[in-house]
Amino acid sequence: MTATGCRTPSAGLVEALVERQAQLGVVLDERPAGVRWQPGDVARVLDGAFAGLAGRVLAARRDQVRLHLLLFGRETEATLPARAFEAA
């Protein structure tokens, strides 16, 4: 038991579950909780000065997305609020 009184998983339990999921072909979304985007996703900006532009996600957190946008013929890195995007 932990200091809070919760039981800890038996040694190897998590690894056994992950192995069993792999055997069954189960694919889990490995994004951190609350993060909708992951590197490589293509997202379209919904509002602001870059509205309508699409770019490839470089990194994402719960509240921000960093991506490359094509501006004036060049890729430009921008960091915008995560709520400002949709899947492209």
RAQUI-V496864 format. One record per run of one state. SS is the DSSP state (@ for helix, = for strand, . for the rest). FROM is the first residue (numbers start at 1). TO is the last residue. Records with the same first field share a line. If there is no record, write none. Layout:
SS->FROM-TO + FROM-TO
This chain:
.->1-12 + 25-41 + 46-53 + 61-63 + 72-73 + 88-88
@->13-24 + 82-84
=->42-45 + 54-60 + 64-71 + 74-81 + 85-87
